Amino acid sequence: MLPSRSDFPPDFVFGAATAAYQIEGSHFGGAGPSHWDSFAATPGNIADDSNGGRACDHYHLWETDLDLMRDAGFDAYRFSTSWARVMPDGRSLNAEGLDFYDRLADGMLARNLKPFLTLYHWELPAALADRGGWRNRDIAGWFGDYARAVHARLGDRLASIATLNEPWCIAWLSHFLGHHAPGLRDIRAASRAMHHVLLAHGTAMQVLQANGAQNLGIVLNFETAHPIDDNPGAAISAARQDAIYNQWFIRALMGQGYPETALEGIGPHLPDGWQQDMQIISAPLDWLGVNYYTRKLHGMVPGLWPNGHAQDGPLPKTQMGWEIRPEGLSEFLIRLSRDHTGGLPLYVTENGMALEPGKNVTDDEPRVTFIADHLRAARSAMDHGVNLRGFFYWSLLDNYEWAFGYGPRFGLVHVDYETMKRRPKTSWHAFRDMLRPD
């Protein structure tokens, strides 16, 4: 059983989240190719050799999915627009794509759902990837133009706008570790992307504010980094990982500069004159989104910087193999408030569990326990003075889980990928019981 809604303030926002490429179907609505389409078409990149061409067919079934949000009693829906659908070549508008998001926004309001928009959830038009993508400084201006276009069409109905989702994944996971599109393993490319994602955020903030947009933020992901053992090298490795993953973006956004521990390896490859961009990057936020899933244990290995390796800890695991450690959520919320954000409003914008379905695909009691434990962790952070305003579960639907394909199932709602039938799980019913006790 989940905690009671009365355990949280009356205006606390409960919602669920999705992302365009993972649910909509990239082959519909005049969308152009994205770098995820080309990444997925390359052998060995996706676990089941699948792609997001059809995904959950949300492009056609959006009304059904919004009904599921409404019927569960959620207050808000965190969704993303596809840059490749809005601007198939990255620069020119696609009326068909904008019309879809117009209908979607109206559909949310008709169901008393607050639209929480994320402008970029990893879906870069292939035409811009051809021009260097996140390695190219010009992307800041391209992204600003995209932000202006989406706000011009939807801004009058949005409750909030996040510029980017998880810049660590956009930059480091994708350009240094190579696990996401564009699949590079290049320290120079990664370092430039680590800076340009923030410059794009700051540029979009300027554009949006100049056009009257309000309630603007960004969504960062955080992952606990602990030493694997008592070896001094493990402590160094964990500190490096923490600097790259957990400190790089929040420090820059809060005007605290890039962490020295990360600059040791990234600094030599940053673009010339990067210091002059830090004022744009640190434009004041109205709120910060916090995504939290797990912890990793880190040790040092011989080799080039950052010369570390990671493994999951000893606690129970999700279907992804990720260690379940709810206290990490409260630890990060308290740490952020203490060290970086002060009284800035925070939202848990993603927290969720992949779970292998059993014979009864809607029976997901372990997920109910997972959600309950993390809601209690969120409440604990609030009891410690954190200005937490909302909690969004990831995800409403089982969906295309990027490089893992269609195997992992994070959804509150089961999706049959052949028939596209939606079936609410026990966890969906648990949220309904919590949010709609009548």
SEBA-795650 format. One line per field, with one value per residue (C-alpha): residue number from 1; residue in one letter; x, y, z. Coordinates in steps of 0.5 Angstrom, whole numbers, plus 500, padded with zeros to 3 digits. Each point is the difference from the previous one (the first is absolute). Example, Ala and Ser with C-alpha at 12.3 -4.5 7.8 and 13.67 -1.06 7.14 Angstrom:
// residues 2
dodren: (1	2)
loza: (A	S)
X: (525	502)
Y: (491	507)
Z: (516	498)
END
This chain:
// residues 438
dodren: (1	2	3	4	5	6	7	8	9	10	11	12	13	14	15	16	17	18	19	20	21	22	23	24	25	26	27	28	29	30	31	32	33	34	35	36	37	38	39	40	41	42	43	44	45	46	47	48	49	50	51	52	53	54	55	56	57	58	59	60	61	62	63	64	65	66	67	68	69	70	71	72	73	74	75	76	77	78	79	80	81	82	83	84	85	86	87	88	89	90	91	92	93	94	95	96	97	98	99	100	101	102	103	104	105	106	107	108	109	110	111	112	113	114	115	116	117	118	119	120	121	122	123	124	125	126	127	128	129	130	131	132	133	134	135	136	137	138	139	140	141	142	143	144	145	146	147	148	149	150	151	152	153	154	155	156	157	158	159	160	161	162	163	164	165	166	167	168	169	170	171	172	173	174	175	176	177	178	179	180	181	182	183	184	185	186	187	188	189	190	191	192	193	194	195	196	197	198	199	200	201	202	203	204	205	206	207	208	209	210	211	212	213	214	215	216	217	218	219	220	221	222	223	224	225	226	227	228	229	230	231	232	233	234	235	236	237	238	239	240	241	242	243	244	245	246	247	248	249	250	251	252	253	254	255	256	257	258	259	260	261	262	263	264	265	266	267	268	269	270	271	272	273	274	275	276	277	278	279	280	281	282	283	284	285	286	287	288	289	290	291	292	293	294	295	296	297	298	299	300	301	302	303	304	305	306	307	308	309	310	311	312	313	314	315	316	317	318	319	320	321	322	323	324	325	326	327	328	329	330	331	332	333	334	335	336	337	338	339	340	341	342	343	344	345	346	347	348	349	350	351	352	353	354	355	356	357	358	359	360	361	362	363	364	365	366	367	368	369	370	371	372	373	374	375	376	377	378	379	380	381	382	383	384	385	386	387	388	389	390	391	392	393	394	395	396	397	398	399	400	401	402	403	404	405	406	407	408	409	410	411	412	413	414	415	416	417	418	419	420	421	422	423	424	425	426	427	428	429	430	431	432	433	434	435	436	437	438)
loza: (M	L	P	S	R	S	D	F	P	P	D	F	V	F	G	A	A	T	A	A	Y	Q	I	E	G	S	H	F	G	G	A	G	P	S	H	W	D	S	F	A	A	T	P	G	N	I	A	D	D	S	N	G	G	R	A	C	D	H	Y	H	L	W	E	T	D	L	D	L	M	R	D	A	G	F	D	A	Y	R	F	S	T	S	W	A	R	V	M	P	D	G	R	S	L	N	A	E	G	L	D	F	Y	D	R	L	A	D	G	M	L	A	R	N	L	K	P	F	L	T	L	Y	H	W	E	L	P	A	A	L	A	D	R	G	G	W	R	N	R	D	I	A	G	W	F	G	D	Y	A	R	A	V	H	A	R	L	G	D	R	L	A	S	I	A	T	L	N	E	P	W	C	I	A	W	L	S	H	F	L	G	H	H	A	P	G	L	R	D	I	R	A	A	S	R	A	M	H	H	V	L	L	A	H	G	T	A	M	Q	V	L	Q	A	N	G	A	Q	N	L	G	I	V	L	N	F	E	T	A	H	P	I	D	D	N	P	G	A	A	I	S	A	A	R	Q	D	A	I	Y	N	Q	W	F	I	R	A	L	M	G	Q	G	Y	P	E	T	A	L	E	G	I	G	P	H	L	P	D	G	W	Q	Q	D	M	Q	I	I	S	A	P	L	D	W	L	G	V	N	Y	Y	T	R	K	L	H	G	M	V	P	G	L	W	P	N	G	H	A	Q	D	G	P	L	P	K	T	Q	M	G	W	E	I	R	P	E	G	L	S	E	F	L	I	R	L	S	R	D	H	T	G	G	L	P	L	Y	V	T	E	N	G	M	A	L	E	P	G	K	N	V	T	D	D	E	P	R	V	T	F	I	A	D	H	L	R	A	A	R	S	A	M	D	H	G	V	N	L	R	G	F	F	Y	W	S	L	L	D	N	Y	E	W	A	F	G	Y	G	P	R	F	G	L	V	H	V	D	Y	E	T	M	K	R	R	P	K	T	S	W	H	A	F	R	D	M	L	R	P	D)
X: (500	502	501	493	500	499	507	502	497	494	503	506	500	499	501	503	505	502	504	498	505	499	492	498	502	505	498	493	498	505	506	507	505	504	507	496	497	507	503	495	501	508	501	502	497	493	499	494	502	494	498	495	497	493	502	493	496	499	499	494	498	501	493	500	506	498	494	504	504	493	497	506	499	506	501	505	503	507	501	505	500	504	505	500	492	500	506	501	507	501	498	494	493	495	493	498	504	498	493	501	503	495	494	504	501	492	499	504	496	493	502	503	507	505	505	507	504	507	503	506	500	506	497	504	498	505	501	503	504	503	503	503	494	502	507	499	499	495	495	498	497	497	497	497	497	496	498	497	496	497	499	496	496	499	502	493	498	506	501	508	506	506	505	504	499	507	505	505	497	500	507	504	496	500	506	505	497	497	494	495	499	504	505	506	506	504	503	500	493	497	504	497	493	500	501	495	494	501	501	494	496	502	498	493	499	502	495	494	501	500	494	496	501	499	502	506	505	505	500	506	501	504	503	504	507	503	507	500	505	505	505	502	500	492	499	503	496	494	502	501	494	496	503	498	493	498	503	502	493	497	506	501	492	501	506	505	504	502	503	508	500	496	504	506	498	495	503	506	494	495	499	504	497	495	501	496	494	499	496	495	500	498	494	495	496	492	501	505	498	503	500	503	500	506	507	507	506	506	508	506	503	507	499	498	496	495	502	495	495	493	496	493	499	498	493	494	500	495	499	505	505	500	500	494	502	495	504	504	494	499	508	500	495	503	507	497	496	506	506	497	492	498	493	499	494	502	496	501	499	502	500	498	502	500	497	500	493	497	494	496	503	496	502	506	500	507	499	495	505	506	495	498	507	502	494	502	507	497	496	506	504	494	500	508	498	500	495	498	494	498	501	500	500	504	496	493	501	505	504	506	505	506	506	496	495	493	502	500	493	500	492	494	497	501	501	499	505	496	493	502	495	501	498	501	505	499	505	495	494	504	501	493	498	505	498	492	498	493)
Y: (500	507	506	504	506	504	498	506	507	501	504	494	498	492	498	495	501	498	502	501	495	495	500	504	496	504	498	504	507	502	499	501	495	501	497	495	497	499	498	494	498	499	493	498	507	498	493	498	503	504	508	505	500	497	500	500	504	506	504	497	497	507	500	494	501	507	496	496	506	503	493	499	507	503	508	500	497	501	499	502	503	497	505	495	500	508	501	494	503	504	507	500	499	494	502	493	499	506	499	493	504	505	494	497	506	502	492	501	506	497	495	505	497	506	499	500	500	498	503	495	493	497	501	504	501	496	506	504	493	501	507	497	500	502	500	507	506	502	495	506	504	494	498	507	501	493	502	507	496	495	505	505	494	497	505	503	493	497	500	499	499	497	501	493	494	497	503	495	495	505	501	495	494	501	503	497	493	499	497	505	504	502	494	504	498	506	505	506	499	498	506	505	497	501	507	501	497	505	506	497	500	507	503	497	503	507	499	497	505	506	497	500	493	498	494	498	495	494	493	497	492	498	494	498	499	496	497	492	499	503	501	507	499	499	506	504	496	502	507	501	496	505	506	498	497	504	507	502	502	503	504	503	502	503	504	496	498	493	496	499	493	499	506	496	495	504	507	499	498	506	505	506	506	496	504	506	495	499	506	498	493	502	504	499	494	500	493	494	493	494	493	494	493	496	500	497	498	503	497	502	496	502	504	507	505	499	493	497	494	500	494	500	499	494	502	497	502	502	497	505	497	506	500	503	505	505	503	503	504	504	501	503	505	502	501	504	504	501	501	503	502	503	501	499	495	493	495	492	500	493	494	493	493	495	493	494	498	493	496	505	506	505	497	505	500	501	507	502	499	503	506	501	499	506	504	499	503	506	501	499	506	505	498	503	506	499	504	494	501	494	493	497	492	497	498	500	495	494	503	500	500	503	495	495	499	498	495	504	502	506	502	501	497	494	501	494	502	496	502	506	499	503	497	503	497	499	506	505	497	502	507	501	497	505	506	499	497	501)
Z: (500	498	505	501	496	506	502	495	500	496	494	499	493	498	493	496	494	493	494	493	496	506	498	494	494	496	494	500	500	495	505	497	502	506	502	504	494	497	506	501	493	501	502	507	503	503	504	495	494	501	499	501	494	503	507	504	494	505	494	498	507	504	502	504	503	503	502	504	503	502	503	504	504	497	501	494	494	499	492	495	493	494	497	494	500	501	495	496	497	507	497	496	503	499	501	501	506	503	499	504	506	499	501	506	504	499	502	506	502	499	505	505	499	500	494	503	493	499	494	499	502	495	494	495	493	495	496	506	502	493	502	506	505	507	498	496	504	495	503	506	495	496	507	501	494	501	507	497	495	506	505	494	499	507	505	502	502	504	507	500	495	501	494	501	503	503	497	502	496	494	501	503	500	492	498	505	502	494	502	497	494	497	503	500	505	499	506	495	498	507	503	495	500	508	499	494	503	506	495	496	506	502	493	500	507	497	494	504	505	495	497	507	502	507	505	496	503	498	502	502	502	506	502	507	499	506	500	498	506	505	495	499	493	501	503	495	494	504	501	492	499	504	497	493	501	506	501	493	498	506	502	493	501	507	498	504	494	497	506	500	500	494	496	501	494	497	500	495	495	501	495	500	504	503	507	496	500	507	501	495	503	507	498	506	500	503	502	499	498	503	497	505	499	503	503	497	503	497	500	497	494	496	494	497	504	504	500	504	500	503	503	503	507	504	502	496	492	495	493	498	505	504	507	504	505	502	505	494	498	507	500	493	502	506	497	495	504	505	495	494	499	507	500	492	499	498	497	499	493	499	505	498	499	495	501	497	499	502	498	502	496	504	507	502	508	500	496	505	506	496	499	507	503	495	502	507	498	497	506	505	496	500	508	499	497	493	496	496	496	496	498	493	499	494	496	499	494	499	494	496	505	495	499	504	495	502	506	506	502	505	499	504	494	496	493	495	495	494	502	503	506	506	507	506	505	508	501	495	505	506	498	498	507	503	496	499	507	498)
END
